[in-house]
């Protein structure tokens, strides 16, 4: 009976790993497709979902011998690795675009505050 219980636990863990990997892949594919293209896309929510999946995988793999991981999981993880690399590039490009827009808005606000007169700081005398 012990062998049967151990086998059931391995099958259950194997199924859970497959499920979480599938969910993570779906989240990454969705994010890669929508980031920068869909103004309604919520990157913060998507990131929270990715983090949750990665946490679940960490818990599922904790104490697991790497040699006992099913080959199909390894293949799926390699596919995820390349999708995550693409995702990292897209997220970085998105964040750079957000920074550029924020800088434009900041500069426009600063320029709008100036009314063509000089500020007190411009008249500070320095002995340097």
One Martini backbone bead per residue (centre of mass of N, CA, C, O) as a GRO file, in nm:
protein
  128
    1UNK     BB    1   0.053   0.064  -0.017
    2UNK     BB    2   0.289   0.262  -0.016
    3UNK     BB    3   0.347   0.254  -0.322
    4UNK     BB    4   0.068   0.363  -0.409
    5UNK     BB    5   0.085   0.634  -0.261
    6UNK     BB    6   0.343   0.734  -0.399
    7UNK     BB    7   0.231   0.722  -0.687
    8UNK     BB    8  -0.004   0.919  -0.641
    9UNK     BB    9   0.172   1.159  -0.560
   10UNK     BB   10   0.334   1.181  -0.822
   11UNK     BB   11   0.091   1.219  -1.009
   12UNK     BB   12  -0.019   1.469  -0.868
   13UNK     BB   13   0.234   1.644  -0.900
   14UNK     BB   14   0.259   1.617  -1.204
   15UNK     BB   15  -0.014   1.751  -1.266
   16UNK     BB   16   0.041   2.021  -1.124
   17UNK     BB   17   0.283   2.102  -1.290
   18UNK     BB   18   0.142   2.100  -1.563
   19UNK     BB   19  -0.069   2.313  -1.489
   20UNK     BB   20   0.120   2.548  -1.409
   21UNK     BB   21   0.281   2.560  -1.672
   22UNK     BB   22   0.034   2.620  -1.850
   23UNK     BB   23  -0.052   2.881  -1.708
   24UNK     BB   24   0.214   3.035  -1.746
   25UNK     BB   25   0.216   3.023  -2.054
   26UNK     BB   26  -0.049   3.176  -2.094
   27UNK     BB   27   0.036   3.439  -1.953
   28UNK     BB   28   0.282   3.502  -2.131
   29UNK     BB   29   0.140   3.504  -2.403
   30UNK     BB   30  -0.057   3.730  -2.332
   31UNK     BB   31   0.153   3.944  -2.261
   32UNK     BB   32   0.313   3.940  -2.530
   33UNK     BB   33   0.063   4.027  -2.702
   34UNK     BB   34  -0.044   4.296  -2.525
   35UNK     BB   35   0.202   4.443  -2.487
   36UNK     BB   36   0.173   4.762  -2.636
   37UNK     BB   37  -0.133   4.698  -2.776
   38UNK     BB   38  -0.307   4.714  -2.500
   39UNK     BB   39  -0.444   4.965  -2.305
   40UNK     BB   40  -0.602   4.753  -2.099
   41UNK     BB   41  -0.355   4.634  -1.997
   42UNK     BB   42  -0.246   4.467  -1.687
   43UNK     BB   43   0.066   4.428  -1.569
   44UNK     BB   44   0.027   4.386  -1.264
   45UNK     BB   45  -0.162   4.142  -1.279
   46UNK     BB   46   0.015   3.961  -1.453
   47UNK     BB   47   0.255   3.955  -1.256
   48UNK     BB   48   0.099   3.821  -1.026
   49UNK     BB   49   0.043   3.558  -1.180
   50UNK     BB   50   0.335   3.479  -1.231
   51UNK     BB   51   0.426   3.473  -0.937
   52UNK     BB   52   0.233   3.251  -0.847
   53UNK     BB   53   0.339   3.029  -1.032
   54UNK     BB   54   0.633   3.035  -0.933
   55UNK     BB   55   0.564   2.962  -0.645
   56UNK     BB   56   0.426   2.692  -0.700
   57UNK     BB   57   0.672   2.561  -0.834
   58UNK     BB   58   0.860   2.581  -0.595
   59UNK     BB   59   0.687   2.399  -0.411
   60UNK     BB   60   0.678   2.147  -0.601
   61UNK     BB   61   1.010   2.126  -0.628
   62UNK     BB   62   1.052   2.085  -0.347
   63UNK     BB   63   1.254   1.808  -0.296
   64UNK     BB   64   1.319   1.748  -0.590
   65UNK     BB   65   1.455   1.544  -0.809
   66UNK     BB   66   1.578   1.631  -1.112
   67UNK     BB   67   1.569   1.329  -1.230
   68UNK     BB   68   1.236   1.308  -1.178
   69UNK     BB   69   1.171   1.484  -1.403
   70UNK     BB   70   0.985   1.510  -1.654
   71UNK     BB   71   1.052   1.550  -1.982
   72UNK     BB   72   0.805   1.731  -2.055
   73UNK     BB   73   0.878   1.949  -1.845
   74UNK     BB   74   1.150   2.027  -1.958
   75UNK     BB   75   1.051   2.115  -2.235
   76UNK     BB   76   0.854   2.330  -2.126
   77UNK     BB   77   1.071   2.498  -1.976
   78UNK     BB   78   1.232   2.576  -2.228
   79UNK     BB   79   1.000   2.728  -2.362
   80UNK     BB   80   0.961   2.929  -2.128
   81UNK     BB   81   1.238   3.057  -2.138
   82UNK     BB   82   1.201   3.195  -2.417
   83UNK     BB   83   0.941   3.350  -2.339
   84UNK     BB   84   1.074   3.508  -2.103
   85UNK     BB   85   1.281   3.658  -2.273
   86UNK     BB   86   1.075   3.810  -2.441
   87UNK     BB   87   0.926   3.933  -2.201
   88UNK     BB   88   1.162   4.100  -2.091
   89UNK     BB   89   1.192   4.279  -2.342
   90UNK     BB   90   0.899   4.394  -2.340
   91UNK     BB   91   0.897   4.513  -2.058
   92UNK     BB   92   1.139   4.699  -2.097
   93UNK     BB   93   1.017   4.863  -2.330
   94UNK     BB   94   0.772   4.959  -2.172
   95UNK     BB   95   0.925   5.106  -1.943
   96UNK     BB   96   1.075   5.301  -2.129
   97UNK     BB   97   0.820   5.436  -2.239
   98UNK     BB   98   0.711   5.534  -1.969
   99UNK     BB   99   0.954   5.711  -1.898
  100UNK     BB  100   0.937   5.897  -2.145
  101UNK     BB  101   0.656   6.007  -2.085
  102UNK     BB  102   0.716   6.114  -1.801
  103UNK     BB  103   0.935   6.314  -1.893
  104UNK     BB  104   0.756   6.480  -2.079
  105UNK     BB  105   0.553   6.567  -1.861
  106UNK     BB  106   0.754   6.698  -1.668
  107UNK     BB  107   0.865   6.907  -1.870
  108UNK     BB  108   0.594   7.040  -1.939
  109UNK     BB  109   0.530   7.132  -1.650
  110UNK     BB  110   0.782   7.301  -1.607
  111UNK     BB  111   0.739   7.490  -1.853
  112UNK     BB  112   0.453   7.594  -1.760
  113UNK     BB  113   0.556   7.737  -1.496
  114UNK     BB  114   0.696   7.915  -1.677
  115UNK     BB  115   0.673   8.286  -1.754
  116UNK     BB  116   0.970   8.418  -1.839
  117UNK     BB  117   1.091   8.445  -1.574
  118UNK     BB  118   1.299   8.464  -1.319
  119UNK     BB  119   1.461   8.303  -1.074
  120UNK     BB  120   1.618   8.315  -0.778
  121UNK     BB  121   1.839   8.096  -0.842
  122UNK     BB  122   1.963   8.263  -1.092
  123UNK     BB  123   2.079   8.505  -0.874
  124UNK     BB  124   2.289   8.348  -0.742
  125UNK     BB  125   2.585   8.407  -0.594
  126UNK     BB  126   2.916   8.299  -0.693
  127UNK     BB  127   3.268   8.240  -0.608
  128UNK     BB  128   3.358   8.006  -0.823
   0.00000   0.00000   0.00000
